[in-house]
Amino acid sequence: MQLQSSYFTAYHNVKLTRDDKGVLVAEFHSNGGPFIMNAQAHTEFVDAFYRIGQDRANKIVILTGAGGEFITDVDWTSFGDVADPSVWSQIHDEGLQVSENIANIRVPVIAAVEGRAHIHSDYALLASVIVAAEGATFQDVGHFAAGVAPGDGIFTTWSYRAGAGRAEAFQLNPQPLAARTAYEWGVVAEVVPNGKALSRARELAELYLKAPEVTRRNTRIHFIQPLKERVVREVGYGLSLEGASSAALMKSMQAKSEPVARKGKGA
């Protein structure tokens, strides 16, 4: 039996379902398939995670992705001119609010990761536990690899979970990190066969539900508090640095294209 609240159908890029025991599954998707981050989703996730955390009918939350992936890539063009301060102001505020709102979910959160977690793997690292499929990989294709500073919470979460040295190397030389390696680093709690991450997450949810509700809630609150403090302290500042580097990247790209344009006009 699936139970539904009014906000469950409000979003285009996250499918929300909840069973009769209060286990809510938040599935990222693009038209039902693997999810590509875009500006609309970036805005919607602020409200979605706030509502999820506010709704006390949610007893356990599972984050996952559709189509055998977690989050695969990003649609850069959907965000508009990131060198425009008003555009970046919105990205800045939403980025911080999404991180804070996931951290503010006050029940156990399980991330079930299949395939690529190559954009916003920090969403998974804000969970209490990560279950990853054998073929899952973690990477950050949206920051240093693309020419901008990794300021939106990706470094904060990876340095908290894996250690600063590993996180810095992971960011500066972005290569796919296998689930088994993430397990060895202590980031992933369990590695399961491909296609089994969500079912294992549901099994863990059943296990957690055996504890009294207040115990479950207070345990999540206690465990997430140190990371939440770092999110509040670091991510707003990091996003400001990311915004400045994004503007610099755009300026550099424009400067490289101008001589070609002038040459074309004079030909």
Secondary structure, DSSP 4 states (H G I P E B T S, - for coil): -EE--GGGGS-SSEEEEEETT-EEEEEE-BTTBS-EE-HHHHHHHHHHHHHHHH-TT--EEEEEESTT-SB-EE-GGGG--TTSHHHHHHHHHHHHHHHHHHHT--S-EEEEE-SEE-S-HHHHHTSSEEEEETT-EE--TTTGGGTS---SSHHHHHHHHH-HHHHHHHHHS--PEEHHHHHHTTS-SEEE-TT-HHHHHHHHHHHHTTS-HHHHHHHHHHHHHHHHHHHHHHHHHHHHHHHHHHHHHHHHHHHHHHHHHHHHHH-
